[in-house]
Amino acid sequence: MNSIGEACNDLKRQYDICFHTWFSEKFLKGDTSDSTCSHLFKMYQQCVKVIKAGFYL
């Protein structure tokens, strides 16, 4: 699934890959620390905020 804005698609894909890897290789084995992908999530979140702000101008 694509992001809310085309400019954020690459960041979303990177985060999705990281999340799915973390979920299957760490979380399901008991490691609940979610810091593995937090840097990617923050970058993606910031991109989405910028896109959303542009919709309301």
C-alpha positions, 0 to 999 in steps of 0.5 A: 500500500502506498503512502498518503503522498507519493513523496513519502512512498520510499520512506514508507517502504523502508519502514514497512520492511524494517517493521516486518523484519522486526516483528517476525525476527524479534517481537515474536521471539519476545523482544518487545523493544520497538527502537529498531525501526524508530528512526525510520518511523520518525522520518516517515511520520515527518514526511506525512505531516508535511504532506497533510499540512499541504492539504490544509493550505 
